[in-house]
Amino acid sequence: MYSWKEIIPRMEEIRAEATDQFIAAWKNAQSRRTHDFTWHETMGYVIVKRDDAARRMVLSPRGPELLTEMGLVFDPGSVSTHPQDPGAADWDIAAAGPAAEAAETRWRPAHARFALRCEPPYLRAFSLEHLALQTTQCLRERRRILKSRLDPDEMLLSISQFPLLGTGTYIDHQGAPNGPLLRSQLLPDICLNSQPPFTLEIGGIVDRRGVVPYTGVPVFRDTNTVWPFIDEDLPADPYKGGILTQSCESNRDSACVMGNSTVATATPSAAAAPADLNANGSPSDAPWDARLNSQPPPLSRPLLLEPPSNKNCVLLDSPLFGIGSGGVLRVTLCAADLDEARSLHDQLAPISAIMAALTAATPIVKGHLVNRDCYWDVQCSTVDDRSAQERGIVPLTTAKGTLLKSRYGSIDMYLGPDETRADPAFRRVYNDCHFTYDKESFWKMKEDHGIDSLLALHVSRLFVRDIHYASENMLGAGDTGSAMSGQEHFKRFLGCSRQNICLYPPNKCTSSGWEVEF
């Protein structure tokens, strides 16, 4: 496995290969249509340990050990598997029952040693009866199987974040912070899974940003809260406190060596009206791509004027506070074709925000009540790997452009229908966000291969960011035979820019079609 620093010289080569992989997937799916609506879930669990003597609960870092006991041999360089079609199973899924279904669960490690991930071995067929009965019983049986591997004083939690993570004694065999892997004053290295993909991704976030991402979560103020609230776990000025002085060896941003980026705005000013309307509000006949080069108004101030203050905020200083350390639930819907996937993507975007509000369950962060319940924006901030140029702190010299938000966040644009179809529910004026995209990959997809502007723009915005690590297979240093899915480069970029709704091309290893994850 290669780190971010080691793959900087070949980052543009990896981008070009990722673009070619998406183009190939798009072409192969032109005549591909699935008839059965299928789906699958990815769930996460947090392992905690009961300390009766001290009357407290702590995290248990036995995740890798439990996976070994269940027979999982994790290969850091392998391509992650994908659930198979129901017809690919060598036994009758419906007749097997929930117990047999749960026994086939695929368990996966997470970034944190105290967390686990799991998914079914095959795509689930959609029916209300199956969802209400067999799926529910399967999830219960899956949990029972995992609990049977735990020690008597251990428990499973399905929560987005352990409420005491980062304060006091919160993990078994805690150890001292400021380790070489996490470089955190709050979390010791025992919290991090020592497998290369996880250590390299955490390290890549810190190295690429140049400093440890620092997140301030507003404290909830009640009648007994000391005000102003000061988080004494970290220094008041983090840039002078010594915890943000770890900079990368490279003095440039690798995501910018070509200098071919363009900032897209789907709602320009009157000089460049939205695609559906002229400046006077009448319908516009101008093509969408004629407006792609319009520039948004210049920033009146940097995106980040100063480091986060610890005044009235709880401070976090590690990407592990936001990635791979909680019990998550991701649902992936397998669409019949690209048109249906685009419609699902757009319709699920506002629904995902509603679901995030309905399932918000993180009112405590680092032992303090905070002024929000939903953890998504905190997670987005903790994994923010934008450099000083991309955040607007210093002038652009080598970066591809100013990036207005973290690599995790809400969608940048609606996909809508392609240019050959009409959808009365979609208008291009809805795309009113500014974002930077990679011009070379955009025109390669659009002009050279005929991908419509909206989809090409959606994909090319991924390539303004870097991936944080690469396997030997990706760089051509290993066997690139059947183990490669043919999309690893592209999916690695997609994973480095995770949004509330993600669009995946058809998987080569299965007969499933385009997928939408939320």
PLY file of the C-alpha trace (Angstrom):
ply
format ascii 1.0
element vertex 518
property float x
property float y
property float z
element edge 517
property int vertex1
property int vertex2
end_header
0.00 0.00 0.00
1.21 3.49 -0.85
0.55 6.64 1.17
-0.68 9.99 -0.13
2.84 11.40 -0.19
4.11 8.42 -2.19
1.41 8.64 -4.88
1.59 12.42 -5.44
3.81 12.04 -8.55
1.25 9.67 -10.11
-1.97 11.37 -8.95
-2.84 12.69 -12.41
-2.25 9.26 -13.90
-4.66 7.79 -11.34
-7.21 10.50 -12.16
-7.02 9.71 -15.85
-7.47 6.01 -15.17
-10.45 6.73 -12.90
-12.05 8.80 -15.67
-11.52 5.97 -18.17
-13.02 3.47 -15.74
-16.19 5.50 -15.36
-16.48 5.96 -19.13
-16.10 2.21 -19.62
-18.74 1.48 -16.97
-21.10 4.01 -18.56
-20.68 2.48 -22.01
-21.12 -1.08 -20.76
-24.36 -0.11 -19.02
-26.00 1.49 -22.05
-27.99 -1.61 -22.92
-28.10 -3.01 -19.42
-31.38 -3.01 -17.53
-32.30 -4.95 -14.42
-35.92 -5.87 -13.86
-36.00 -6.66 -10.13
-35.69 -3.84 -7.62
-33.04 -4.91 -5.09
-31.23 -3.29 -2.21
-28.74 -3.98 0.55
-27.63 -2.37 3.77
-24.32 -1.70 5.48
-24.54 -1.57 9.26
-22.06 -0.69 11.97
-21.71 -1.71 15.59
-19.75 -0.25 18.49
-18.31 -2.62 21.11
-18.30 -1.38 24.71
-17.09 -2.95 27.94
-18.74 -2.69 31.33
-16.37 -1.79 34.17
-18.40 -2.67 37.26
-15.64 -1.75 39.71
-15.35 1.80 38.40
-19.08 1.99 37.53
-18.47 3.11 33.97
-18.63 1.97 30.35
-15.58 2.08 28.11
-14.94 1.13 24.51
-13.48 -2.29 23.76
-10.75 -2.35 21.09
-11.36 -6.02 20.25
-12.88 -5.52 16.81
-9.98 -7.06 14.83
-9.79 -9.92 17.33
-13.49 -10.72 16.92
-13.17 -10.74 13.13
-10.28 -13.19 13.40
-12.38 -15.45 15.63
-15.13 -15.39 12.99
-12.64 -16.53 10.36
-12.15 -13.25 8.51
-8.70 -12.82 7.00
-8.51 -9.18 5.95
-6.36 -8.41 2.92
-5.49 -4.68 2.92
-4.84 -4.69 -0.81
-7.99 -6.52 -1.84
-10.92 -4.96 -3.61
-13.99 -4.81 -1.36
-16.61 -7.34 -2.31
-20.11 -6.52 -3.45
-23.32 -8.36 -2.48
-24.29 -10.88 -5.13
-27.63 -11.21 -6.86
-30.14 -13.43 -5.03
-30.02 -15.91 -7.90
-26.24 -16.28 -7.48
-26.58 -18.03 -4.13
-26.09 -21.78 -4.16
-29.06 -22.26 -1.82
-32.64 -21.04 -1.70
-32.49 -17.78 0.23
-36.21 -17.60 0.92
-36.36 -21.20 2.15
-33.19 -20.98 4.19
-34.70 -18.67 6.79
-33.29 -15.74 8.79
-30.80 -17.85 10.76
-29.05 -19.20 7.66
-29.21 -15.77 6.08
-27.54 -14.14 9.10
-24.86 -16.84 9.16
-23.73 -15.71 5.70
-23.23 -12.09 6.82
-20.03 -10.50 5.58
-18.18 -8.78 8.41
-15.70 -5.98 7.79
-13.25 -4.00 9.92
-13.70 -0.28 10.45
-11.27 2.59 11.00
-11.74 2.33 14.77
-10.72 -0.83 16.59
-13.92 -0.70 18.64
-16.24 -0.71 15.61
-17.33 -3.33 13.05
-19.17 -3.22 9.73
-21.37 -5.84 8.11
-23.47 -6.37 5.01
-25.51 -9.23 3.53
-23.84 -11.57 1.04
-26.46 -10.89 -1.61
-28.83 -8.17 -2.75
-32.19 -8.22 -1.00
-35.36 -8.51 -3.04
-37.88 -5.85 -2.14
-41.21 -6.89 -0.68
-43.07 -5.66 2.36
-43.38 -9.18 3.71
-39.65 -9.84 3.37
-38.79 -6.46 4.87
-41.13 -6.79 7.85
-40.45 -10.44 8.66
-37.34 -12.08 7.26
-35.10 -9.01 7.15
-35.99 -7.97 10.70
-35.40 -11.47 12.04
-32.14 -11.70 10.09
-30.86 -8.49 11.72
-31.76 -9.85 15.16
-30.02 -13.14 14.43
-26.97 -11.31 13.06
-26.72 -9.33 16.28
-27.11 -12.52 18.33
-24.23 -14.15 16.43
-21.94 -11.22 17.11
-22.97 -11.00 20.77
-22.13 -14.68 21.23
-18.50 -13.82 20.46
-18.30 -11.09 23.07
-16.94 -11.43 26.58
-19.51 -11.49 29.41
-18.77 -7.86 30.27
-19.02 -6.60 26.66
-22.05 -5.17 24.86
-23.04 -3.97 21.39
-24.29 -0.48 20.66
-25.70 0.93 17.44
-24.96 4.62 18.00
-23.40 7.23 15.78
-20.73 8.18 18.34
-19.70 6.99 21.80
-20.62 9.94 24.06
-17.40 9.86 26.13
-14.93 9.43 23.26
-12.03 11.82 23.86
-12.55 12.62 27.53
-11.39 10.87 30.71
-11.05 7.10 30.51
-13.10 5.94 27.54
-11.38 2.85 26.08
-9.90 -0.31 27.55
-6.08 -0.24 27.70
-6.23 3.42 26.81
-2.60 4.44 26.75
-1.17 7.87 26.08
-2.28 10.21 23.27
-0.01 11.98 20.77
0.86 8.74 19.00
2.51 8.67 15.55
-0.61 7.36 13.78
-3.41 9.67 14.96
-1.26 12.62 16.09
-4.06 13.57 18.46
-3.96 15.01 21.95
-7.31 13.39 22.71
-7.14 9.91 21.18
-4.39 7.31 21.63
-3.32 5.14 18.72
-5.06 2.10 20.22
-8.33 3.60 18.96
-7.21 3.23 15.33
-7.25 -0.02 13.39
-3.61 -0.69 12.51
-4.37 -2.08 9.03
-2.78 0.03 6.24
-5.96 1.29 4.53
-7.18 2.87 7.75
-3.88 4.29 8.95
-3.06 5.62 5.48
-6.43 7.32 5.07
-6.24 9.03 8.45
-2.64 10.04 7.76
-3.52 11.22 4.27
-6.21 13.57 5.61
-3.75 15.17 8.03
-0.83 15.29 5.59
-2.84 16.76 2.75
-4.42 19.45 4.92
-1.04 20.21 6.46
-2.53 20.31 9.96
-4.81 18.12 12.04
-8.46 18.99 11.23
-9.82 20.92 14.18
-13.58 20.91 14.83
-15.57 23.01 17.27
-19.02 21.72 18.30
-21.22 24.38 20.01
-22.11 23.52 23.60
-25.73 23.44 24.75
-26.32 26.16 27.33
-28.69 25.50 30.19
-29.13 27.14 33.59
-26.13 25.36 35.12
-23.67 25.66 32.25
-20.59 27.69 33.08
-20.59 30.53 30.54
-18.53 31.28 28.61
-17.67 27.61 28.27
-13.98 26.82 27.78
-12.83 23.40 26.62
-9.74 22.87 28.74
-8.72 19.61 27.06
-7.03 21.51 24.22
-5.23 24.88 24.10
-7.20 28.02 23.38
-5.15 28.73 20.26
-4.55 25.35 18.59
-2.04 26.77 16.11
0.15 27.90 18.98
-0.54 24.91 21.18
1.67 22.57 19.23
-1.01 20.16 18.03
-1.44 21.60 14.56
2.19 22.01 13.64
2.48 18.64 11.88
2.79 19.67 8.24
3.38 17.57 5.18
6.76 17.49 3.49
5.36 18.69 0.18
4.99 22.46 -0.16
2.30 22.22 -2.82
-1.14 20.71 -3.30
-0.98 17.61 -5.46
-4.54 18.20 -6.63
-3.46 21.02 -8.81
-0.52 20.27 -11.04
-2.46 20.57 -14.29
-4.00 23.98 -13.70
-7.07 23.06 -15.71
-9.86 23.52 -13.18
-13.04 25.49 -13.65
-15.52 26.67 -11.07
-19.06 25.77 -12.06
-22.10 27.63 -10.89
-25.57 26.48 -11.77
-27.02 29.84 -10.71
-24.77 32.60 -12.04
-25.58 36.28 -11.80
-27.70 38.15 -14.37
-24.75 38.26 -16.74
-24.99 34.47 -17.00
-28.54 33.42 -16.22
-29.60 29.96 -15.05
-29.96 27.33 -17.74
-33.76 27.37 -17.70
-34.31 31.14 -17.47
-32.94 34.31 -18.99
-32.17 37.32 -16.81
-35.73 38.58 -17.32
-37.21 35.26 -16.25
-38.21 34.00 -19.71
-37.26 30.51 -20.90
-33.71 30.16 -22.16
-32.70 28.24 -25.28
-28.98 28.41 -24.60
-27.33 25.01 -24.02
-26.34 24.04 -20.51
-22.67 23.58 -21.33
-22.44 27.18 -22.61
-22.72 28.30 -19.00
-20.25 25.87 -17.46
-17.36 28.31 -17.66
-19.18 31.11 -15.86
-17.41 32.15 -12.70
-19.10 32.74 -9.33
-18.60 36.09 -7.62
-15.14 36.34 -6.01
-14.98 35.52 -2.34
-15.19 38.63 -0.20
-13.20 36.90 2.52
-11.30 33.65 3.04
-13.33 30.54 3.70
-11.59 30.19 7.06
-10.33 33.38 8.68
-9.00 31.84 11.89
-8.73 28.48 13.63
-11.77 27.29 15.58
-11.99 28.76 19.05
-12.57 26.69 22.16
-14.91 29.38 23.51
-18.38 27.86 23.99
-17.36 24.85 21.90
-16.22 21.29 22.45
-13.03 20.78 20.42
-12.12 17.64 18.47
-8.72 17.08 16.92
-8.79 13.85 14.92
-10.47 12.51 11.77
-11.32 9.40 13.81
-14.04 11.41 15.56
-15.91 11.37 12.26
-14.90 8.36 10.19
-15.36 4.68 11.03
-15.95 5.10 14.76
-19.73 4.75 15.09
-22.65 2.53 14.27
-23.80 3.68 10.85
-26.57 2.55 8.54
-26.20 2.98 4.79
-28.85 1.72 2.40
-28.04 1.09 -1.25
-30.84 0.89 -3.83
-30.16 -0.89 -7.13
-31.93 0.91 -9.96
-33.13 -0.59 -13.22
-31.01 1.75 -15.34
-29.21 5.09 -15.26
-32.39 7.13 -15.74
-34.01 5.54 -12.70
-30.79 5.96 -10.70
-30.66 9.67 -11.50
-34.26 10.08 -10.43
-33.59 8.18 -7.18
-30.50 10.33 -6.55
-32.46 13.57 -6.86
-35.54 12.40 -4.95
-33.53 10.95 -2.07
-31.43 14.10 -1.59
-34.08 16.00 0.43
-35.33 12.77 2.00
-31.85 12.05 3.37
-31.86 15.37 5.21
-35.23 14.51 6.74
-33.95 11.06 7.72
-30.85 12.59 9.29
-33.10 14.83 11.41
-35.43 11.98 12.40
-32.56 9.69 13.38
-30.39 12.35 15.06
-29.06 10.71 18.22
-25.79 12.41 19.18
-26.62 15.07 21.77
-23.41 14.31 23.71
-19.93 14.82 22.28
-16.81 14.27 24.36
-18.90 14.10 27.53
-20.72 17.42 27.02
-24.24 18.23 25.91
-23.97 20.00 22.58
-26.33 22.29 20.73
-27.18 19.77 18.00
-28.31 16.18 17.76
-27.27 15.27 14.21
-23.62 14.25 13.86
-23.32 14.56 10.07
-21.88 18.08 9.95
-19.40 17.21 12.71
-18.30 14.18 10.75
-17.86 16.28 7.61
-15.66 18.75 9.47
-13.41 16.18 11.14
-12.39 14.63 7.80
-11.84 17.94 5.98
-8.57 17.52 4.06
-8.61 20.78 2.09
-5.30 22.59 1.95
-4.83 26.26 2.86
-5.14 27.21 -0.81
-8.35 25.26 -1.24
-9.83 26.82 1.91
-9.04 30.33 0.67
-6.53 31.15 3.39
-3.66 31.78 0.96
-3.77 32.68 -2.75
-4.16 29.91 -5.30
-0.88 28.93 -6.88
-0.97 25.17 -7.41
-4.43 24.04 -6.24
-7.12 23.23 -8.80
-9.41 25.78 -7.22
-11.16 26.95 -4.09
-13.24 24.17 -2.53
-16.21 25.48 -0.59
-16.68 22.49 1.68
-15.16 19.30 3.04
-14.83 16.09 1.09
-17.86 14.86 3.04
-21.07 16.86 2.75
-24.35 17.32 0.95
-24.68 16.86 -2.81
-23.36 19.63 -5.04
-25.99 19.27 -7.76
-29.06 17.42 -8.93
-28.49 15.04 -11.83
-31.84 15.45 -13.56
-32.56 13.63 -16.83
-30.05 13.54 -19.67
-30.38 15.99 -22.54
-32.52 13.62 -24.63
-35.27 13.36 -22.04
-37.67 15.73 -20.33
-38.70 15.66 -16.70
-41.34 18.20 -15.64
-40.24 17.85 -12.00
-36.69 19.01 -12.74
-35.43 22.45 -13.72
-31.79 23.34 -14.04
-32.35 26.44 -11.94
-32.46 24.09 -8.95
-28.71 23.60 -9.36
-27.63 26.74 -7.52
-24.41 25.62 -5.78
-20.90 26.74 -6.65
-18.27 24.03 -6.91
-14.99 23.29 -8.64
-14.66 20.52 -11.22
-11.85 19.03 -13.27
-12.09 20.53 -16.74
-10.00 17.94 -18.57
-12.01 14.95 -17.35
-15.28 16.82 -17.98
-14.55 17.52 -21.64
-13.14 14.04 -22.13
-16.42 12.53 -20.95
-18.65 15.00 -22.76
-16.92 15.69 -26.07
-14.97 12.49 -26.62
-17.52 9.98 -25.36
-20.92 11.68 -25.44
-21.79 11.68 -21.73
-24.35 14.39 -21.04
-23.24 17.60 -19.31
-24.93 17.06 -15.96
-23.54 13.58 -15.44
-20.08 14.57 -16.70
-20.07 17.55 -14.36
-21.20 15.39 -11.44
-18.34 12.96 -12.02
-15.60 15.47 -12.87
-16.08 17.35 -9.60
-14.69 14.25 -7.85
-11.31 14.66 -9.50
-10.40 17.99 -7.89
-9.60 16.03 -4.74
-6.87 13.51 -4.02
-7.16 9.92 -2.91
-5.28 9.23 0.31
-3.72 5.87 -0.52
-3.37 3.40 -3.36
-2.78 -0.32 -3.59
-0.11 -2.02 -5.67
-2.82 -3.08 -8.13
-3.86 0.52 -8.74
-0.32 1.53 -9.61
0.32 -1.51 -11.77
2.76 -3.03 -9.30
0.74 -6.17 -8.61
-1.53 -8.74 -10.19
-4.40 -6.92 -11.90
-6.34 -10.02 -12.80
-9.75 -11.09 -11.60
-9.34 -9.43 -8.21
-9.77 -6.01 -9.78
-13.33 -4.82 -10.23
-12.32 -2.49 -13.04
-13.53 0.49 -11.02
-11.17 0.70 -8.05
-9.61 4.00 -9.14
-12.98 5.64 -9.64
-14.53 4.25 -6.47
-11.53 5.39 -4.47
-12.17 8.96 -5.61
-15.86 8.50 -4.88
-15.04 7.32 -1.37
-12.85 10.38 -0.82
-15.77 12.67 -1.64
-18.67 10.98 0.12
-21.95 12.86 0.05
-25.33 12.28 1.60
-26.35 10.59 -1.68
-23.83 8.65 -3.78
-24.22 7.31 -7.32
-22.34 4.12 -8.17
-21.92 2.64 -11.66
-22.87 -1.01 -12.27
-20.53 -3.48 -10.61
-18.64 -5.69 -13.09
-18.67 -8.65 -10.70
-22.48 -8.82 -10.47
-25.43 -8.26 -12.76
-26.76 -5.40 -10.64
-27.26 -2.03 -12.29
-26.63 1.55 -11.24
-26.80 2.02 -7.48
-27.76 4.92 -5.23
-26.55 4.94 -1.62
-27.97 7.08 1.16
0 1
1 2
2 3
3 4
4 5
5 6
6 7
7 8
8 9
9 10
10 11
11 12
12 13
13 14
14 15
15 16
16 17
17 18
18 19
19 20
20 21
21 22
22 23
23 24
24 25
25 26
26 27
27 28
28 29
29 30
30 31
31 32
32 33
33 34
34 35
35 36
36 37
37 38
38 39
39 40
40 41
41 42
42 43
43 44
44 45
45 46
46 47
47 48
48 49
49 50
50 51
51 52
52 53
53 54
54 55
55 56
56 57
57 58
58 59
59 60
60 61
61 62
62 63
63 64
64 65
65 66
66 67
67 68
68 69
69 70
70 71
71 72
72 73
73 74
74 75
75 76
76 77
77 78
78 79
79 80
80 81
81 82
82 83
83 84
84 85
85 86
86 87
87 88
88 89
89 90
90 91
91 92
92 93
93 94
94 95
95 96
96 97
97 98
98 99
99 100
100 101
101 102
102 103
103 104
104 105
105 106
106 107
107 108
108 109
109 110
110 111
111 112
112 113
113 114
114 115
115 116
116 117
117 118
118 119
119 120
120 121
121 122
122 123
123 124
124 125
125 126
126 127
127 128
128 129
129 130
130 131
131 132
132 133
133 134
134 135
135 136
136 137
137 138
138 139
139 140
140 141
141 142
142 143
143 144
144 145
145 146
146 147
147 148
148 149
149 150
150 151
151 152
152 153
153 154
154 155
155 156
156 157
157 158
158 159
159 160
160 161
161 162
162 163
163 164
164 165
165 166
166 167
167 168
168 169
169 170
170 171
171 172
172 173
173 174
174 175
175 176
176 177
177 178
178 179
179 180
180 181
181 182
182 183
183 184
184 185
185 186
186 187
187 188
188 189
189 190
190 191
191 192
192 193
193 194
194 195
195 196
196 197
197 198
198 199
199 200
200 201
201 202
202 203
203 204
204 205
205 206
206 207
207 208
208 209
209 210
210 211
211 212
212 213
213 214
214 215
215 216
216 217
217 218
218 219
219 220
220 221
221 222
222 223
223 224
224 225
225 226
226 227
227 228
228 229
229 230
230 231
231 232
232 233
233 234
234 235
235 236
236 237
237 238
238 239
239 240
240 241
241 242
242 243
243 244
244 245
245 246
246 247
247 248
248 249
249 250
250 251
251 252
252 253
253 254
254 255
255 256
256 257
257 258
258 259
259 260
260 261
261 262
262 263
263 264
264 265
265 266
266 267
267 268
268 269
269 270
270 271
271 272
272 273
273 274
274 275
275 276
276 277
277 278
278 279
279 280
280 281
281 282
282 283
283 284
284 285
285 286
286 287
287 288
288 289
289 290
290 291
291 292
292 293
293 294
294 295
295 296
296 297
297 298
298 299
299 300
300 301
301 302
302 303
303 304
304 305
305 306
306 307
307 308
308 309
309 310
310 311
311 312
312 313
313 314
314 315
315 316
316 317
317 318
318 319
319 320
320 321
321 322
322 323
323 324
324 325
325 326
326 327
327 328
328 329
329 330
330 331
331 332
332 333
333 334
334 335
335 336
336 337
337 338
338 339
339 340
340 341
341 342
342 343
343 344
344 345
345 346
346 347
347 348
348 349
349 350
350 351
351 352
352 353
353 354
354 355
355 356
356 357
357 358
358 359
359 360
360 361
361 362
362 363
363 364
364 365
365 366
366 367
367 368
368 369
369 370
370 371
371 372
372 373
373 374
374 375
375 376
376 377
377 378
378 379
379 380
380 381
381 382
382 383
383 384
384 385
385 386
386 387
387 388
388 389
389 390
390 391
391 392
392 393
393 394
394 395
395 396
396 397
397 398
398 399
399 400
400 401
401 402
402 403
403 404
404 405
405 406
406 407
407 408
408 409
409 410
410 411
411 412
412 413
413 414
414 415
415 416
416 417
417 418
418 419
419 420
420 421
421 422
422 423
423 424
424 425
425 426
426 427
427 428
428 429
429 430
430 431
431 432
432 433
433 434
434 435
435 436
436 437
437 438
438 439
439 440
440 441
441 442
442 443
443 444
444 445
445 446
446 447
447 448
448 449
449 450
450 451
451 452
452 453
453 454
454 455
455 456
456 457
457 458
458 459
459 460
460 461
461 462
462 463
463 464
464 465
465 466
466 467
467 468
468 469
469 470
470 471
471 472
472 473
473 474
474 475
475 476
476 477
477 478
478 479
479 480
480 481
481 482
482 483
483 484
484 485
485 486
486 487
487 488
488 489
489 490
490 491
491 492
492 493
493 494
494 495
495 496
496 497
497 498
498 499
499 500
500 501
501 502
502 503
503 504
504 505
505 506
506 507
507 508
508 509
509 510
510 511
511 512
512 513
513 514
514 515
515 516
516 517
